[in-house]
Amino acid sequence: MKPAPFDYRRPEQVDSAVEVLGTLGSGAKVLAGGQSLIPLVSMRLAHPSALVDINRLRELDYVRVDGDVVRIGALARHARVLADPAAGAAQPLLRQALRLVAHATIRNRGTTVGSIVHADPAGEMTAVLALLGGSLRVRSSRGERNVTAGELFLGPLESDVRDDELAVEAALPVLPPSSGTAFVEVSRRAGDYAVCGVAAFVRLKDDGAVAAARCAYLSVAPTPLVLELTDQAADPRAAGEAARAQVQPEADLHASADYRRALAGVLTERALTQALAAARASGAAAA
Amino acid sequence: MSELIDVVLTVNGVPRPLSIPARRLLSDCLRHDLRLTGTHVGCEHGVCGACTVLVDGLPMRSCLLLAVSVEGNDITTVEGLAEPDGALSAVQQAFRDCHGLQCGFCTPGFLTTVTAGLRDNPDPDEQQARDMIGGNLCRCTGYQNIVRAVLRAAELAR
């Protein structure tokens, strides 16, 4: 239960971090909050040859609302993002999701960008990025590129961030007018990984009809699953039935596949009901 | 690979120069290198909360931190919670008064967590007290007396 030896680097600037990652080659991992990586390394489920510790890169410790985008730097801890009033107002799903990420103690160290790169299909922030169609900005000595949520998640714990790349920022769209979001999940104990979780987004037309609705799912697929539910969302119960028919979860120690499927249906109904109410309230406030 | 790195960790206000491998967990560094054995190691993968210490005042799992990574931060362990004259802090006193411990293994993690929790919310109701300790496991008490201790500590601090 102790990490095996690894080469350790602690750059002070983003440029030098990127340079170090470029020279270390394959097998190097970026250490941000480490709340998922350190247990994996301790249990020797991950064997990085080197860790590049980015906890000194103060320039990446930011959360800001930039026009119609919320930008989260790679060193912004979950707790900081959760407490940011401007980001919370601009995209309410951030707070709705972050309060469900592990325990406060873990949120004090873990980073939002790190949990996205970690690509755990049970992770709340991966679902948020997928649902909102956000993106990740990654940098390497070869240059910089933007990876959309659709391209990012390759499989469980596998994201399209290469060994020599540093994820520097996650970008999420702000909530459009007449829209609402919700995040609900069921876990064995508060703070545990969710047995199933659903994030919902709803946008209404001027006449109150549903213009767009979709849900993202935790723990039911190898990558964050997003279902398009625009046609069903006006009746959340029907949308729940539709979701239940479409998800194909697997059984594990914590829940059977049938139970997960049932939860996906029930939680879809609850999440859409809440998101619809929020969207109506947002439309009414604007009118 | 296993070369030693020179760092100075600030623990309970005292700068402690150390020469340690990068892979040394903060929990092990505190217990083995600094002989501060008040911090307990239970699960060693971030689930039980026994090893919780304060890093710049915020509770964090010391088993999920590399010691070399917290150079420059202020680390407070359970040994650093008492008053300078050795008197128990309000949280420690409340745990004693309310029998908020039995075997005591989990207690250091509860004390650090609650110390920070009451600083952020000095007047919690019972549900908030339960939320505050939601990330810490205790296998003896059934938590009832720990919740009472949190509420009592808030009273004592007023």
Chai-1 contact restraints between the chains, C-beta under 6 A:
chainA,res_idxA,chainB,res_idxB,connection_type,confidence,min_distance_angstrom,max_distance_angstrom,comment,restraint_id
A,M1,B,E44,contact,1.0,0.0,6.0,A-B,restraint_1
A,P3,B,R23,contact,1.0,0.0,6.0,A-B,restraint_2
A,P5,B,M1,contact,1.0,0.0,6.0,A-B,restraint_3
A,P5,B,S2,contact,1.0,0.0,6.0,A-B,restraint_4
A,P5,B,R23,contact,1.0,0.0,6.0,A-B,restraint_5
A,Y8,B,A22,contact,1.0,0.0,6.0,A-B,restraint_6
A,G34,B,L64,contact,1.0,0.0,6.0,A-B,restraint_7
A,Q35,B,L64,contact,1.0,0.0,6.0,A-B,restraint_8
A,I38,B,L64,contact,1.0,0.0,6.0,A-B,restraint_9
A,P39,B,H45,contact,1.0,0.0,6.0,A-B,restraint_10
A,P39,B,G46,contact,1.0,0.0,6.0,A-B,restraint_11
A,D53,B,S69,contact,1.0,0.0,6.0,A-B,restraint_12
A,N55,B,S69,contact,1.0,0.0,6.0,A-B,restraint_13
A,H103,B,G134,contact,1.0,0.0,6.0,A-B,restraint_14
A,H103,B,G135,contact,1.0,0.0,6.0,A-B,restraint_15
A,T105,B,P59,contact,1.0,0.0,6.0,A-B,restraint_16
A,T105,B,G135,contact,1.0,0.0,6.0,A-B,restraint_17
A,N108,B,L58,contact,1.0,0.0,6.0,A-B,restraint_18
A,N108,B,M60,contact,1.0,0.0,6.0,A-B,restraint_19
A,R109,B,M60,contact,1.0,0.0,6.0,A-B,restraint_20
A,A190,B,G134,contact,1.0,0.0,6.0,A-B,restraint_21
A,G191,B,G134,contact,1.0,0.0,6.0,A-B,restraint_22
A,G191,B,G135,contact,1.0,0.0,6.0,A-B,restraint_23
